[in-house]
Amino acid sequence: MLEFLLVAITGAIFAFGANRVSPLGLVLARDYFPAGTGRLAPATPLAGTNSMTPDAAQLLAAELKEKGLQLADGHQAVQLFHDPRCQHNLVVFIDARDEPHYREGHIPGAYEFDPYRPEKYFATVLPVCRAAEQIVVYCNGGDCDDSETAAVLLRDVRIPNQKLLVYGGGITEWTADGLPVGLQIIGPRFGDGRVLRAAAAFEAAAPWASVVPPLR
């Protein structure tokens, strides 16, 4: 019996250690089944589930209203993105996805804030949110509710809920509408030239600098 317990404890230690170092490991503090939603909360929703129908938007708006939050549609998100206050961080966008997805592409100027690792981002995000007049929180959109989780977390740390908007369509709707996307390009030490060449290639492939999308 003692040997069995020792083997079990040793196995558990190795399992937790492997989970911690693996990039695909589970976040043990994360609630993957948020109470009251009746749905799984994935960091990356399944393909084909990101389009918000009018009925889904109404349900989400009602759910957010119960929590003192507001829903932003694509039209409002674009208006706020072009608001001159963005240049002074009075309107800010918060990306509630994890780091790999943020690096792959995000709304330009958005601050990264994974709500399942908040302690990593609070020092940067909280001062920005306190100073902002309007905060747009987004994730992948559709079935992904990480933006809602992030907005509730910000509300609970005394960011006024009147400032908080949840962009329901998320990055999926944003990119589908042909709107600009920012990348985080990382290179090796003294590899500035490679990073600049990669950035130039991306800009050439997606020349958004001179394009202003129509406001619907």
Secondary structure by P-SEA (a helix, b strand, c coil): caaaaaaaaaaaaaaaaaaaaccccccccccccccccccccccccccccccccaaaaaaaaaaaaaacbbbbcaaaaaaaaaccccccccbbbbbcccaaaaaacccccbbbbccccccccccccaaaaaaccbbbbbccccccaaaaaaaaaaaaaccccccbbbbcccaaaaaaaccbbbbbccccccaaaaaaaaaaaaaaaccccccccccc
